[in-house]
Amino acid sequence: MEEELDIRQVVQILTKRWKLIALIVILAVVSSAAYTHYTYVPKHKTTSTLIVMLRTDYARGDQQIYDVRLSREIVETIERFAQSRLVLDEVTDRLGYERDYERLLESIEINQYADTEILEITVTERDPVRAQDTANALAMVLVDKLVDYMQVNNVRLVDSADEAVLIPPRTLLNVTVALVLGLMAGVGLIFLREALDNTLKTPEDVQQVLGVPVLGAVRYFDARERKERG
């Protein structure tokens, strides 16, 4: 019975303060949408792919398994090599851009596709043409540098980078997160306010705090009711 009373009290508190909760949620959602809109910077993304596959003249199955395993290990090394200053400075030189290693490093992402020998080179830039050119140039420079520095000559371009596509703002995600956080904050604020409120509002509160029975209560009339009663 006490548990049912607690649940009833919770419902009463939420019902009584629903306007405040709704206000906090609306403010959170509107603020999130406005922040996303005014801070959104249009960027474009495109990807080129390479394959790293070592082959030998042996036709034995165990030799081929060894080659595949070795090639995957090399892929992990190539991921780091592709982000080196040696490679990225060569990319900017070929494209005729001013060297800015840190900026270029932030704009690229090198990933191994699943558990394969495929390398995905993703470039994100504000300029779609620059993104596409950089992705293609990085792939070609990487192929050349791998031959010179790692004696890996079986790296091939699989797909050139297509025209870069616009990355849309994450408005829906941000608004959803703001909605949930706003709801949690609103409910939390309501219960914190109720917990800190030690005033006596009902006869039951008086009886519980003072430990004496309530013999009677005077009803409160607001101004409108008093006017109606004369």
HUNORWO-V644895 format. One record per residue. PSI is psi in whole degrees, 0 to 359 (NA if undefined). Layout:
# HUNORWO-V644895
PSI, PSI
This chain:
# HUNORWO-V644895
320, 323, 320, 323, 320, 316, 319, 320, 319, 314, 320, 318, 314, 320, 321, 327, 21, 331, 320, 319, 315, 321, 316, 319, 316, 316, 320, 316, 314, 318, 319, 316, 318, 318, 316, 318, 316, 343, 357, 127, 115, 126, 154, 149, 142, 163, 136, 156, 145, 157, 136, 111, 115, 132, 152, 177, 354, 143, 0, 143, 321, 328, 321, 321, 319, 319, 317, 316, 318, 320, 325, 325, 322, 324, 317, 324, 320, 326, 317, 321, 324, 339, 7, 157, 326, 313, 313, 326, 324, 325, 312, 325, 318, 326, 349, 21, 161, 138, 126, 85, 314, 318, 315, 322, 322, 336, 350, 156, 122, 121, 144, 127, 112, 225, 53, 186, 15, 131, 129, 125, 108, 131, 133, 120, 160, 325, 118, 326, 317, 322, 314, 315, 320, 318, 317, 319, 319, 321, 316, 319, 320, 318, 315, 316, 330, 325, 318, 321, 337, 1, 34, 107, 14, 41, 125, 147, 126, 306, 129, 158, 132, 181, 132, 142, 151, 134, 116, 155, 151, 54, 312, 316, 313, 320, 320, 316, 317, 323, 313, 315, 321, 320, 316, 318, 319, 312, 318, 319, 320, 312, 329, 318, 318, 323, 326, 349, 111, 18, 155, 121, 334, 159, 327, 322, 317, 314, 322, 321, 314, 339, 22, 150, 150, 121, 333, 168, 145, 122, 143, 130, 129, 179, 323, 318, 321, 324, 321, 327, 358, NA
